[in-house]
Amino acid sequence: MTDNAKAAVLAAFAADSLALGAHWIYDPEKIRTDFGRIETPAAPGPDSFHKTKTRGDFTHYGDQMLVLLRAIAEQKGFDPADFSKQWRALFDNYDGYIDNATRKTLANYQKGADPENAGSSSNDLAGAARIAPLICLYPDDPEKLAEVARSQTAMTHNNEAVIDAAAFFARVAHAVLQGSAPVAAMESIAEDDEFAMSPISMYIGPGLKSANEKSADAIARFGPACEIDQALPGTIHLIARFEDNLKEALIQSVMAGGDSAARASMAGMILGAHLGMEAVSGDWIENVNRINEIRTLLDQIA
């Protein structure tokens, strides 16, 4: 595993933790008033969906991404059945927020569904946003990487657009790890037959074209919510605007409000892959509560 692959994973987790305090606050002015400029992890307020969490913790997205990382480290690869088992175990007596996609997927398991058909129909980007641990696998096999990205996403978000988004960003991450710049990788991969006719094709171009806009304005125009039609172009905007500034991309995602965690985790993965370990240093990383556990798991995979 390369250092840049490790940096991609660390950045995705740090992005989720950075978003925790203001996650799902849709009013950017309220974020500025309550938190100021969020440059390091902040504790969620008493009215937050994540009020059981503390400073440096993860949202429920990050908690699921950690399950995926742990499963990969234990299996030395991606095993859908094992990931499914560990994912379900996470929600036994879980004290964090449980979103609709998770509730519906768990209900489908209770009805006897297997990992291939248990997923909800949710069109939230969140199902794709946790794929960062997978890029530690298959460094020479982008086809396999895209395949497993699709598989892990469908387990909870069995929605064509979300599954395609996972494969798209998996291929972008692979290209970036091979030396491509993020914007060039996104432009090239968007033209592949795999995505040219995909539901996500209409969201990629607008995201790329917004690179010169202020992030708060672009994300407000696309929409700051969880759904793929809003979150995907916002994510691409962050990657394109801050291609050489990982930390600022994540800060701007948080300050724009809404589902900042999904946008930032995906953008963090791509920019971490591009910029490497130097970009994932400092208090904003070290204040992630489980960062040492993540590093240990990455070492186990390597």
N, C-alpha and C positions, 0 to 999 in steps of 0.2 A: 504494500500500500504506500502511495506517495504521500509526502507531507501535504501537498495541496488537497488530496482526497480527505485527509484528516481535518484540514482546515475547513473544508466544505461542511463536514459534519458538525464540527465545533461551532461554526457560524450559524448553522440552522438552529441548534439548541440555544445558543446565546440570543438569537433573534426572538425565539419564542419567550424566553425569560424576560427580555427587555420589554416585550409587548404586554406582559401579564397585568401590570398595574392599571393601564388605561384600556385594556382590551374590551371591545364592544361598547366603548363610549363613542357615540357618533357625532358629538359636537366638539370640533377641534378647539373652540374657545374654552370650553369646560376643561379640556385636558390641560391647556396652557394655564388656566386659573388654578386648578387643583394640584398640578404636578410641576408646572414650569416646563422647561425643555428636558425631556427624559433622555439622559445620556448613559445612565446605569440603571440596573433593575430597581423597580419601585414596588412597594407593597400595594395590593389592591385595596380600594376603599370599602367601607361597610356595606355599600349598596351594590357592590360588584357581583357579577356572576361567579367570581372566583374568591369570594370572601373567606373561604376556609384556607386559602393559600397565604404564604408569607413572601416577603422580598427575596428574590432569587429563585423562587420555585418556577415550575412550568405551568402553562395552561393544560387543559385536557389534551390538546394536540401534542404538546411536548411530552406528556406522560406516555402517550401512545407511541411516539417516535422512539422513546427510550425502551419500550417493550420490544419494538422492532430491532433496535440495535442489540439488545441483550439476546434476543432469539438468534440473530445472525452470528453473534460471538460464540454462542453455545454450540450451534450447529455447523459453524464454519461455512455457511451458505444460507440461502433462503428456502425454508421448508414451510409451505403454506399451512399445513396442518399444525405444525408446532407454533407458528406465529398466531394462528387462530386460537389455539389453546391458551397461550400466554396472554393474548389480547383479552379474551373473556375473563381470565383470572384477575386481570387488572380491575375489573369493575365489580368484583365481589367485595362488597362493603366499601366501595370507593367513596371518598368524602369530597371529591371535587365535582365540578359541573358535568352533567351527562347530557349531551346534545341529542337532537332528534335522530340524527343518523345512527348514533350509537344505540339509542333506545330501540329503534326499529330493527337494527341488525341483531341485537340481543333477543328481541322477540322472535325473529325468524329462526334463530338457533333453537329457541325453546320449542318451536313448532317442528323441529327435526331437520332444518336446513343444514347443508354442509358448507365449508368455506367458499366453494365455487358459486353458490347461489344464495348465500345468507345476506348479502349486502343490501342496504337500503337503496332507494332511488335518488338519494340526495344529490343535488347539483352543487354542493358547496366545494370550494377548492381544497378544503381541509383534508379530504381523503388523499389527495395527491401531495399535499404539502409536507407530509412526514417521510418522504422517500429518501432523504439524504443518506441514511445508513447503507442503503443499497448500493450506492456508488463506490463503496469500498470493495465490492465484488465485481468480478468480470471486467477487469481493466482493459482487456483486449477483445471484448465481445459485446459491442453495443446492442446487438440484437437481443442477446440474453438479458442485458440490463433493462432494456425497454420492456421485455416480456415480464420480468419479475416486478417491475414498477407497476405495470398494468394489473398483475395478479394481486399485489398487496392492496392496491387502491380499490379494486372491485370487491374485496372482502367486506368493506363497509360502505362504499359509495359505488354501487353498481349502475353507474351513469356514463353513457358514452363519452360525453364531453370531459368529464372529470378524469376518466380513464385515459383518454387521449392526452389530456394535459400532463398527466404523470409520465407518459411515454415521451412526450415532447421535451419536458424538462430533464428527463433522464438522458436523452440523446444530447441535449445542449450541454449538460454537465460533462458527459463523456468527451464531447468535442473540446470543451474548455480544458479539461485535464490533458488532452492531447496537444494543447498549445493554441487553440483558436481563441480569439477575443470573444466575449459574450455576445455582443451585438452581431458580429459577423456570423457566429454560430446560430443565433436565433433566426437571422435572415435566411441563411442557407437551409436550415432544417425545416423552416416553415414552407419551403417550396417542394419538399419531398412529397411523393405521392401519398405517403402515410397520413399526411396532415392537410394536404391541399384541399381535400374534400371533407375534412373533419368539421364538426360543429365549432371547433375552436379557431378555425381559420379566420373567421371574421373579427376575432379579438386581438390577434397578434399584430397586425399592421397598425391599428390605431395606437396600441401601446408603444410600438417603436417610434411612431411619428410624434409622440408626445414628449420626447426626450428633452426638449428645450423649455417645456413648461415647468412652472413651480409644482412641486409634488402635491401640495395641498389642493391646488387648483385641478390638476389632472385627475387625482383620485376622486375628488368631489364630482368631477364631470363624468367619469366612468361609473362612479358609485362605490362607496366604501364597504358595501355589505359582503356577505360570505359567498354569494352565488358566483359561479364561474364567469358569467358574462360581465360582472363587475370586478371581481378579484383578479382575474387573469390579466386583463390589460393593465391594471394597476401594478401588478407584479412586474410585468415586462417594462413598464415605465421606470420603475425603480432601478432595474438592472441597467437599462439604457442610459438613464440620466446620471447614475453614480457608478459607472463601469469601473472606475478606479478608486472608489471610496466606499468600502463596505459599511463602515460604521455609520456614515451619514445616510446611506440608503435605509438602514434599519431605523435610525432615529426619525427620518421623515415618514416612514411607514407608520410608526407609532403616533406621531404628532398629527397625522391625517385622520386618525380615528377609524372606527368600524372594526372590521376583522383584520386588524393589523398583524396578528400572529401568523395567519396563513400566508399573507403576502410576504412578510418579512422572512419567514422560515425558508420559503422557496427562493426568494432573492438572495438570502444569506448563503444558501447552498451554492448557487451559481457564482456569486462574487467571491466566496471563500475559495472555491475551486480555482478561480482566476488569480487571486491575489496571494494566496498561500498563508503560511503560519504567521508571518509578520503582521498581517491584518487582523489576526485574532489574538491579540495580546492586550493586557491592561485590565483595569478594574472592572470594566463592563463584562469581561469574560470571567475573571476570577470570582466575581460576586454571584455567579451562577452556582446554586447550592450543590448540584450533583456533578460539577465539572470534572472532578477527579475520578468519579466512577465512570464517566463517559470516556475519559482518556484511558482508563484501565481496559475497558471493553474494546476500544479501538486497538490497543496493543495486543489483545487476545486475537483479534481478527488478523492483524498483521503477522 
